[in-house]
Amino acid sequence: MPEEPKKEADYLLAVKGNQKKLYGELARAFEQLWQDNPEDAPSLEFAEQEGKSHGRMEHRRCWVINNIAEASNAAGWKAKTIAAVQLDSQKKAKGNTLIRYFISSRKLSAEEVLEATRKHWLIENQLHWVLDVAFDEDRCRSREGYAAENLAVARQVTLNLLKLDTSVKAGIKNKRHKCGWDEHYMMNVLGLINM
């Protein structure tokens, strides 16, 4: 049997506090960068975006370093880019600032990092928000055996079927409730499986 070709893909990973050495290394690298360049000098790989999301103003800024030292923790991950993304958001009179660090196996510009992280959070937030609001997923305490995995699959299948249903103009949560109240409607939704 012939060998299958290796499938390679690049990654862009958020570095969190549980990766203490790598996180500390990135935090120190960007603290030094910001200290040396308080005015975001033109020589820096830097980009920013502004927008509005969920009723709040957002300002995203990104700094990228593409020359990774060989002895660094990031090099151990085969990273070619490290990035810091700062998100400033304001809703009504309240402001919030969050800085996250990322590593990538590909050389990326600051614009590319901003775009990739924005798309990732858009998808992540939309999916998890719907699952939490419509299915109260965050309060599920199933931990025995495969219960958590099985319930997650069942929720995802249900979510997809409810999204396919166009017979009722309602949100996912209300469609889910309607399935419980109206057996005829539930059978129509389940009939979408054969489509």
C-alpha positions in Angstrom: 0.0 0.0 0.0 1.5 3.4 -1.0 2.3 5.9 1.8 -0.1 8.8 2.1 1.5 12.1 1.5 2.1 14.2 4.7 -0.5 16.8 5.2 0.9 19.9 6.6 -0.9 23.0 7.8 0.1 26.2 9.5 -1.2 27.2 12.9 -2.0 30.4 14.8 -2.4 29.5 18.4 -3.4 31.7 21.4 -0.8 31.4 24.2 -2.4 31.2 27.6 -1.1 31.4 31.1 -0.9 27.6 31.5 2.1 27.7 29.1 4.1 29.7 31.7 7.5 29.8 30.0 6.2 30.6 26.6 3.6 33.1 27.9 6.3 34.8 30.0 8.7 34.9 27.1 6.1 36.6 24.8 5.0 39.0 27.5 8.7 40.1 28.1 9.4 40.4 24.3 6.5 42.7 23.7 7.0 44.7 26.9 10.5 45.4 25.7 9.2 46.2 22.2 6.7 48.7 23.6 9.3 50.2 25.9 11.8 50.7 23.0 9.1 52.0 20.7 6.5 54.0 22.7 5.1 55.7 19.6 4.7 52.6 17.4 7.6 53.5 15.1 7.2 52.9 11.4 9.8 50.1 11.5 7.5 48.0 13.6 5.2 45.4 12.1 2.0 46.9 13.4 -1.7 47.2 12.3 -5.0 48.3 13.8 -8.7 48.0 13.2 -11.8 49.7 14.5 -15.3 48.6 14.5 -18.5 48.0 16.3 -19.6 44.6 17.7 -22.6 43.7 20.0 -23.3 47.3 20.8 -19.7 48.2 21.8 -16.9 50.0 20.1 -13.8 48.0 19.5 -10.3 49.0 18.7 -7.8 46.2 17.9 -4.1 46.7 17.7 -1.5 44.1 16.7 2.3 43.9 16.9 4.3 41.2 15.2 7.8 39.9 15.7 9.1 37.6 12.9 12.7 37.2 13.9 12.5 34.4 16.5 15.6 33.5 18.5 16.6 29.9 17.9 17.0 29.2 21.6 13.6 30.6 22.5 10.5 28.6 23.7 8.7 29.9 20.7 11.3 28.3 18.4 10.6 25.0 20.2 7.1 25.3 18.8 8.5 25.9 15.3 7.0 29.4 15.5 8.0 31.9 12.8 5.8 34.7 14.1 4.9 35.9 17.6 2.1 38.4 18.0 0.4 40.6 20.6 -3.2 41.6 20.0 -4.7 44.4 22.2 -8.4 44.7 22.2 -9.9 47.9 23.7 -13.7 47.8 23.9 -16.1 50.4 25.2 -19.8 49.9 25.9 -21.7 52.9 27.3 -19.2 54.5 29.8 -17.3 51.3 30.6 -14.0 50.5 28.9 -12.0 47.2 28.9 -8.6 46.3 27.6 -7.3 42.8 26.9 -4.0 41.7 25.6 -3.5 38.2 24.1 -0.4 36.6 22.7 -0.2 34.3 19.7 2.4 32.1 17.9 2.2 31.0 14.3 4.1 28.5 12.2 4.0 30.9 9.3 5.4 34.4 8.8 2.4 36.6 9.1 2.0 40.3 8.9 0.1 42.2 11.7 -2.8 42.7 9.3 -3.0 38.9 8.7 -2.9 38.2 12.5 -5.7 40.7 13.2 -7.9 39.3 10.5 -7.3 35.6 11.5 -8.0 36.4 15.2 -11.1 38.4 14.5 -12.5 35.7 12.3 -11.7 33.0 14.9 -13.4 34.9 17.7 -16.4 35.7 15.5 -17.0 32.0 14.8 -16.2 30.9 18.3 -18.4 33.4 20.0 -21.4 32.8 17.6 -21.3 29.0 18.1 -20.7 29.0 21.8 -23.1 31.9 22.5 -25.9 30.0 20.7 -25.1 26.7 22.4 -25.1 28.4 25.8 -28.2 30.6 25.3 -30.3 28.0 23.5 -29.2 24.9 25.2 -27.8 26.2 28.5 -24.6 24.2 27.7 -22.4 25.9 30.3 -24.5 24.5 33.2 -24.4 20.9 32.0 -22.6 18.8 34.6 -22.5 15.5 32.7 -19.1 14.0 33.4 -19.5 10.2 33.5 -18.2 8.1 30.7 -19.0 9.5 27.3 -22.1 11.5 28.4 -20.5 15.0 27.9 -19.3 14.1 24.4 -22.6 12.5 23.4 -24.6 15.4 24.6 -22.3 17.9 22.8 -22.9 15.9 19.5 -26.6 15.8 20.1 -26.7 19.6 20.8 -24.7 20.2 17.6 -27.0 18.0 15.5 -30.1 19.7 17.0 -28.6 23.1 16.4 -27.9 22.3 12.7 -31.5 20.9 12.2 -33.1 24.0 13.8 -31.0 26.3 11.7 -32.2 24.4 8.6 -35.8 24.8 9.5 -37.4 27.8 7.8 -41.1 27.0 8.6 -41.0 29.1 11.8 -39.6 32.6 12.2 -38.1 32.3 15.6 -34.7 32.0 17.4 -33.0 28.7 18.1 -34.1 28.7 21.7 -37.8 29.2 20.8 -37.6 26.6 18.0 -36.2 24.1 20.5 -39.0 24.9 23.0 -41.6 24.5 20.2 -40.2 21.0 19.4 -41.0 20.1 23.0 -44.5 21.6 22.9 -45.6 20.6 19.4 -44.9 17.0 18.3 -45.9 17.8 14.7 -43.3 20.6 14.5 -40.7 18.3 16.0 -41.4 15.6 13.4 -41.0 18.2 10.6 -37.6 19.3 12.0 -36.5 15.7 12.3 -37.6 15.1 8.7 -34.9 17.6 7.7 -32.4 14.8 8.3 -33.4 13.2 5.0 -32.7 16.4 3.0 
